[in-house]
Amino acid sequence: MKYLFALALLASALGARAQGVLTFERDLHDFGAVPEGTMAAHEFRFKNTGNQPVVIANVQASCGCTTPEWTKTPVLPGKAGVVRAVYSSAGRPGVFSKTVTVTSNAATPSHVLTIKGTVLTKDEQKKALTPAEVARSPRLVIEGAPGHDFGRLESGQQLSARFVVRNAGKSPLVLGALGSACYCVGYKVPPAPIAPGQSTAVELVYAPRQLGALADVVTLQSNDVATAGEAKLTLRATVVRTLAPESLVKESGTAVPFK
């Protein structure tokens, strides 16, 4: 009887220790100086040092200015994964410190990661750089017309427009946040850095929320410090309630179909 009891205790102890463990390489990342308008991104790498698979249920940022991404598949014992935090610096000059909280089935179910840095305005960046460094800055150039006319759109419809962006500078061009008064424009796919002398197609998704003839100005920001560092694009459309052809006419106050 005592032998069986001892075995039960041992099995219980082993079961309690059978759990995944998230071990991060580091819990804090300091971006240092961040050019205003850019998206500051960092990957926190971790390894499962436990003996059971780990599944990350959610990663919650402390503010809407930080977007988290993470390994969605189960992380087996001995395997690695990442939690990526992206901070939008547009319109947020000054010091920042943000957290992302990782929730999982690991031995420690909640783990807090921190990103921090200082967002510099264009003027502050120029002051911090030597003339030679400014000369090596990337250059944002829009090839072709800086606008697109969608024509007639149905309310609730979402379309995309493609613009070609060229880096006429001497260091990689990083495109940042999009600014618009309508809050109805976004990237279809977040653009990768553009090498010096290279061009890339950038697709913007347009989802207007008002009816009528619209002309929404979009500000495309970047890490170009030699010039204004941004480009203005105009998206035009005439938004109607429906694009379906009229199939009814009114006769004597009663709607009847065409014959």
Disulfide bonds with the S-S distance in Angstrom:
Cys63-Cys65 2.10
Cys182-Cys184 2.02
